[in-house]
Amino acid sequence: MRSLANLLQPYNVKDFLARNWTNKAVAIPSEGKKNFAHLFSWEKLNYILNFHELKYPDIRLAVAGKVLDESANENIIKSCRSGATLIINEVHKLIPEIAQFAAELKSEFGYANQVNAYCSWPEKQGFSSHYDTHEVFILQVDGIKQWYVFEDTIKYPLKEQKSSSFPPPETAAYLSCTLHPGDVLYIPRGHWHYAVAAEEPSLHLTLGIHCKTGIDFLEWLVSELREQSEWRQSLPLRTKEDSINVSVNNLISELHRYANSKNLADEYSNYLDSLGKPVAKYSLPQQAGFNIFPCGMQTKFRIPKFQRVRIHELSDSGEYKIVVAGKEVSLRGVTAKFMDNLFSTEFFTGEDVMDWLPNNYDWEIDVVPLLSQLVVDGIIFVG
């Protein structure tokens, strides 16, 4: 987990996963070994504000524990001068460097994530004490900010179990820390927290990891069972107290049979991988079918990085299904050697592909259509 190790350094990844992940907040001083200037800065914040027409709530303001309504966005500068915290959602969709950073961690964790940006003003508090329903990493970009983290009052809250529905803990913060540029703070899901900027403006990124839960798995399973008529069938009329007992017990038995007849863990993993989205989806004019082979057989191709790939052999006749970045593509007439090599390297040429295939494969007849399909479908890119 190289990307996580880089984020946490100098803290050891194994220690973090054993002691802190989903369990206990931890502040990690950078000790001068890293900063986040390559990801975000005041200049990049200004670029977003000047060249992106963001709408509420993707850009919003908060002050004294209250999120301001949409009308406050009509004069962002005035609100900031009054001490309101500025929040921009999903900056990983706006800044390429953050997009790659998020994609790396998504590949390692196996779950979706989101990066938001926060701009706070000296000695001002944007949000009151609250918890998040996902795992949180705070990356201090500029300025200094004081954080307070409290124990959870509901273990592993789900998305709909918002902190606004529960009273905050009455105990003291178990972690109080001051973040400087390059420092990281991890806050587990459900742990209450708030922050106050110090004597200068503060800029930080919040990385949220949206792990799936047992409830998510069951919701997926229900969606699978919807395809079977016995689960859509009406239960018997409740004319007696035990009218539905037999039917419910039969359904429980059917659920056991269904679960034992399938590899549900593998199928659910396939489903999660199918939800993935590539960092860059578009590559024109090649994806429109033009200029795919500018150098003929010497044309260089590229596999997008940080993607989870699942390859399924459908038959013994060289038919495979590729599941990657939310797409499913079927290939026929290829070999196991070709499939192994295709996703084991970042760059390759048409000549490399010819080496991966048997000698009887023809460049124009067999390989050009094959690579063209992969380019048009967005599985590989030219150059």
Secondary structure, DSSP 8 states (H G I E B T S, - for coil): -HHHHHHHTTS-HHHHHHHTTTT--EEE--TTS---TTT--HHHHHHHHHH----TTTEEEEETTEE--GGGGGGHHHHHHTT-EEEES-GGGT-HHHHHHHHHHHHHH-SEEEEEEEEE-TT---S-SB--SSEEEEEEEES-EEEEEEEESSSS--TTS-GGGS---SS--SEEEEE-TT-EEEE-TTEEEEEEE-SS-EEEEEEEEE---HHHHHHHHHHHHTTSHHHHS-----SSTTTTHHHHHHHHHHHHHHHHTS-HHHHHHHHHHHT---S----TTGGGTSSS-TTGGG-EEE--SS--EEEEE--TTS-EEEEETTEEEEE-S--HHHHHHHTS-SEEEHHHHHHHS-TT--IIIIIHHHHHHHHHTTSSEE-
